[in-house]
Amino acid sequence: MRPESDGAVLSNLDGDAVVTLTPNPALDIWTTTQAFRRGPKLRCSRPDLFPGGGGINVSRVVKRLGGRTVAVHASGGRVGEDLAEALEREELQSGRTRLSGVTREVFNVCEEDTGDVMRFVTPGPVLDEDEADDLLRVLGEHLSGAAIVVGSGSLPEGIGEGFWGQVAKTCRDSGVPFFLDSHDGAEAALSEGVFVFRETNDAVGKLAGQEVSWPEEAADWAAERVRAGEAQAVVVTQGAEGALLVTEDLRLVQSPPQGIEGKSAIGAGDSFMGGFTMALSQGETWEAALRQAVATAAATLLTPGTELCRKEDVERLLKECPQVREL
């Protein structure tokens, strides 16, 4: 049962789960070595294995914050089995479609002397048409309990540039708001119309073909997307500067807490979406959701590697966030 909240963005929904969709998940491997040196063998610490990929990380955060979530994804091969075991260890409910190809790995090595991280990403699988259709089918099986569907991360080879457009249409036909956090194939989804579209300010500049100043020009770009009917709300994030949210009636900017000494920025963007969607699925306002999103991203900076946020850090940083301001 969602608590009542004046001005709730989402209301009168049958479901309360944040259902995430990750077409190209990864097994995140985290290890350390004393120093990066060319030539000799670099002895590493015993690795930690984490389930990864945009939507899966969003689900991990929602669960840590006490929400209900399902991580729909496609995986295969030996790495796919390791990923399934990693999801089970975190007791994360998932909807999996099996692939003939092998899921990608992200090998993260932290240099103990400096804290610098090198990330090595293996190629993901190539999906055929039937495997892409299976992923949409599995998503459809979980829509009845969904308050929100979040599509996040890169698209694997073979799935087609129109995939997110198909997801947007499927969600619209089922009456479930679709949030897109991916620039791969985003045009197809935006042409169908999504509820929320998130992008980084750097990516906005690339889309606009020129540098976009923060936050005024970024807000203008977001407002154009809303006026065009591509999204009901657009969120643009800018790292340590925070994030902005634009709807037909609002232009809001939320700065993060001051004095954060980060250990790792890996997964901060996914954590932002986890905090954001968790708040909205629980009946919060745009303002409250943006505030929680920024606090959640900041909390992830406090944990090493790919561990993401801790609930107690999110709750503390929520109190330390500056007040949201209007542009």
C-alpha positions in Angstrom: 0.0 0.0 0.0 1.5 3.3 -1.1 1.3 6.1 1.5 -0.7 9.1 0.5 1.2 12.2 -0.5 -0.2 15.6 -1.6 0.8 16.2 -5.2 1.8 12.6 -5.9 3.0 12.2 -9.5 1.7 8.7 -9.7 -1.6 7.7 -8.1 -4.4 5.2 -8.5 -2.0 2.5 -9.7 -2.7 -1.2 -9.3 1.0 -2.0 -8.9 3.7 -0.8 -6.6 6.8 -2.5 -8.1 9.6 -0.8 -10.0 10.2 -3.2 -12.9 13.5 -2.7 -14.6 14.6 -3.9 -18.0 18.2 -4.5 -18.8 18.8 -5.9 -22.3 22.6 -6.0 -21.9 23.5 -6.8 -18.3 26.9 -7.5 -17.0 28.7 -9.4 -14.3 30.7 -6.8 -12.4 34.1 -8.1 -11.1 35.9 -6.0 -8.5 39.4 -6.5 -7.4 42.5 -4.5 -6.3 46.2 -4.5 -7.0 49.0 -2.5 -5.4 50.0 -0.5 -8.4 49.5 -0.5 -12.2 52.8 -1.4 -13.9 53.5 -2.4 -17.4 55.2 -5.7 -17.9 55.1 -7.9 -14.7 52.1 -9.9 -13.5 49.9 -7.8 -11.3 48.7 -9.8 -8.3 45.1 -9.1 -7.4 43.0 -9.5 -4.3 40.2 -12.1 -4.3 37.5 -10.7 -6.6 34.0 -9.8 -5.5 31.2 -10.5 -8.0 28.2 -8.2 -8.4 25.2 -8.2 -10.7 25.4 -5.2 -13.0 24.0 -3.3 -15.9 21.8 -0.2 -15.8 18.4 -1.6 -14.9 19.8 -4.3 -12.6 21.6 -1.6 -10.6 18.4 0.4 -10.4 16.6 -2.7 -8.9 19.4 -3.3 -6.4 19.0 0.3 -5.1 15.2 0.1 -5.0 15.4 -3.1 -2.9 18.0 -1.5 -0.6 15.6 1.4 0.0 12.8 -1.0 0.9 10.9 -1.0 -2.3 9.5 -3.9 -4.4 11.2 -4.5 -7.7 11.7 -7.1 -10.4 14.9 -7.1 -12.6 13.9 -8.3 -16.1 17.0 -9.1 -18.2 18.5 -11.3 -20.9 21.6 -13.4 -20.1 23.4 -16.4 -21.3 26.4 -18.7 -21.1 28.7 -19.3 -18.1 28.7 -15.6 -17.2 24.9 -15.6 -17.3 24.8 -18.3 -14.7 27.2 -16.4 -12.5 25.0 -13.3 -12.9 21.9 -15.4 -11.8 23.8 -16.5 -8.7 24.8 -13.0 -7.9 21.2 -11.9 -8.1 20.1 -14.7 -5.8 22.8 -13.7 -3.3 21.2 -10.2 -3.2 17.7 -11.8 -2.9 16.6 -9.8 -5.9 13.6 -11.0 -7.8 14.3 -11.3 -11.5 12.7 -12.2 -14.8 15.3 -13.8 -17.0 15.3 -14.8 -20.6 18.1 -17.1 -21.6 20.4 -16.3 -24.5 22.5 -18.5 -26.7 25.4 -15.9 -26.5 27.5 -15.1 -23.4 26.8 -12.2 -21.1 29.5 -9.6 -20.9 31.8 -9.0 -18.0 33.1 -5.8 -16.5 36.5 -6.3 -14.9 37.2 -3.4 -12.4 40.7 -3.2 -11.0 41.5 -0.6 -8.3 45.0 0.6 -7.7 45.6 0.5 -4.0 48.3 3.1 -4.0 46.1 5.8 -5.7 42.5 4.6 -5.7 42.4 4.9 -9.5 40.2 2.3 -11.2 40.7 0.7 -14.6 37.6 -0.9 -16.2 37.8 -3.6 -18.8 34.5 -4.5 -20.6 34.1 -7.6 -22.7 31.7 -7.7 -25.7 28.1 -8.6 -25.0 26.1 -11.2 -26.8 24.4 -10.7 -30.2 20.6 -11.2 -29.9 18.5 -12.6 -32.6 14.9 -11.6 -33.3 13.4 -14.4 -31.3 15.6 -13.5 -28.2 14.5 -9.9 -28.4 10.8 -11.0 -28.6 11.4 -13.3 -25.6 12.7 -10.3 -23.6 9.5 -8.3 -24.4 7.4 -11.3 -23.5 9.1 -11.7 -20.1 8.6 -7.9 -19.5 4.9 -8.3 -20.3 4.5 -11.0 -17.7 5.5 -8.6 -14.9 3.5 -5.5 -16.0 0.4 -6.3 -13.9 2.2 -5.5 -10.7 4.3 -2.6 -12.0 4.0 1.0 -10.9 6.9 2.0 -13.2 9.0 0.3 -15.8 12.6 1.6 -16.1 14.6 0.8 -19.3 18.2 1.3 -18.7 21.7 0.6 -20.1 23.1 -0.1 -23.5 21.5 -2.1 -26.2 23.2 -5.4 -27.3 24.1 -6.0 -30.9 21.3 -7.4 -33.0 18.4 -6.2 -30.9 17.6 -3.3 -33.3 17.5 0.4 -32.8 13.7 0.3 -32.4 13.7 -1.9 -29.3 13.1 0.9 -26.8 10.2 2.1 -29.0 8.6 -1.3 -28.7 9.0 -1.2 -25.0 7.5 2.3 -24.8 4.5 1.1 -26.8 4.1 -2.0 -24.7 4.1 0.0 -21.5 1.7 2.6 -22.9 -0.8 -0.1 -24.0 -0.6 -1.6 -20.5 -1.1 1.8 -18.8 2.3 1.6 -17.0 4.6 4.7 -17.0 7.9 4.1 -18.9 11.1 5.7 -17.7 14.0 5.6 -20.2 17.6 5.9 -19.0 19.5 5.1 -22.1 20.8 7.0 -25.1 21.1 3.9 -27.2 18.1 3.8 -29.5 16.4 6.6 -27.5 14.9 8.2 -30.6 12.6 5.3 -31.2 11.2 5.5 -27.6 10.9 9.3 -27.6 9.0 9.2 -30.9 6.5 6.9 -29.1 6.5 9.1 -26.0 7.9 8.2 -22.6 6.9 9.3 -19.1 10.5 10.3 -18.0 13.7 10.6 -20.0 17.0 10.9 -18.2 20.2 12.1 -19.8 23.6 13.5 -18.7 24.5 17.0 -19.5 27.5 15.8 -21.5 25.2 13.7 -23.6 22.8 16.5 -24.0 25.6 18.6 -25.6 26.4 15.8 -28.0 22.7 15.6 -29.0 22.5 19.3 -29.4 25.7 19.5 -31.4 27.2 22.1 -29.1 28.2 22.7 -25.5 25.1 23.2 -23.3 25.5 25.4 -20.2 24.3 24.2 -16.8 21.6 24.6 -15.8 19.8 27.1 -18.0 20.5 25.8 -21.5 20.1 22.2 -20.3 16.7 23.1 -18.9 15.8 24.8 -22.2 16.8 21.6 -24.1 14.7 19.5 -21.7 11.7 21.8 -22.1 11.9 21.3 -25.9 11.6 17.6 -25.4 8.5 18.0 -23.2 6.9 20.5 -25.7 7.5 18.0 -28.5 5.6 15.4 -26.6 8.6 13.1 -26.3 8.4 12.9 -22.5 6.2 14.2 -19.7 9.3 15.0 -17.7 13.0 15.2 -18.6 15.8 14.8 -16.0 19.4 16.0 -16.8 22.2 15.1 -14.4 25.5 17.0 -14.0 27.7 15.1 -11.5 28.7 17.2 -8.6 26.4 20.0 -9.7 23.3 17.8 -9.1 20.3 17.4 -11.4 17.4 19.3 -12.9 13.9 18.2 -13.7 11.6 19.8 -16.3 7.9 19.2 -16.8 5.3 21.3 -18.6 4.9 23.4 -15.4 8.2 22.9 -13.5 11.9 23.7 -13.8 13.6 22.4 -10.7 17.3 22.1 -9.7 18.6 20.0 -6.8 22.2 20.3 -5.6 23.9 17.5 -3.7 25.1 17.7 -0.1 28.4 19.4 0.4 31.6 17.8 1.6 31.1 14.4 0.0 34.5 12.5 -0.1 33.7 9.9 -2.7 35.3 6.5 -2.9 33.8 5.4 -6.3 31.4 7.0 -8.8 30.5 3.6 -10.4 26.8 3.2 -10.5 26.0 6.7 -9.3 23.7 7.4 -12.3 21.9 4.1 -11.8 21.5 4.8 -8.1 20.0 8.2 -9.0 17.3 6.4 -11.0 16.8 3.9 -8.2 16.1 6.7 -5.6 14.0 8.6 -8.1 11.7 5.8 -9.1 11.5 4.4 -5.6 10.1 7.8 -4.4 7.6 8.1 -7.2 6.4 4.5 -6.8 5.7 5.4 -3.2 3.5 8.3 -4.0 6.0 11.2 -3.7 6.1 14.5 -5.6 8.5 15.5 -8.3 10.4 17.6 -5.8 10.7 14.8 -3.2 11.7 12.3 -5.9 14.4 14.6 -7.3 15.8 15.2 -3.8 15.9 11.5 -3.0 17.5 10.7 -6.3 20.4 13.2 -5.7 20.9 11.9 -2.1 20.9 8.3 -3.3 23.6 9.1 -6.0 25.6 10.9 -3.4 25.3 7.9 -1.0 26.7 5.6 -3.7 29.9 7.7 -3.9 30.6 6.7 -0.3 30.9 3.0 -1.0 33.8 1.3 -2.7 33.7 -0.3 -6.1 30.3 -1.4 -7.4 28.6 -1.8 -4.0 26.1 1.0 -4.6 24.4 2.8 -1.7 23.5 2.0 1.9 20.0 3.0 3.1 21.3 4.7 6.2 23.6 6.9 4.1 20.7 7.9 1.9 18.5 8.8 4.9 21.3 10.9 6.4 22.2 12.7 3.2 18.5 13.5 2.5 18.6 15.7 5.5 21.8 17.4 4.3 20.6 18.2 0.8 20.0 21.9 0.0 16.4 22.8 -0.7 15.3 22.3 -4.3 15.2 25.6 -6.3 13.2 26.8 -9.2 14.8 28.1 -12.4 
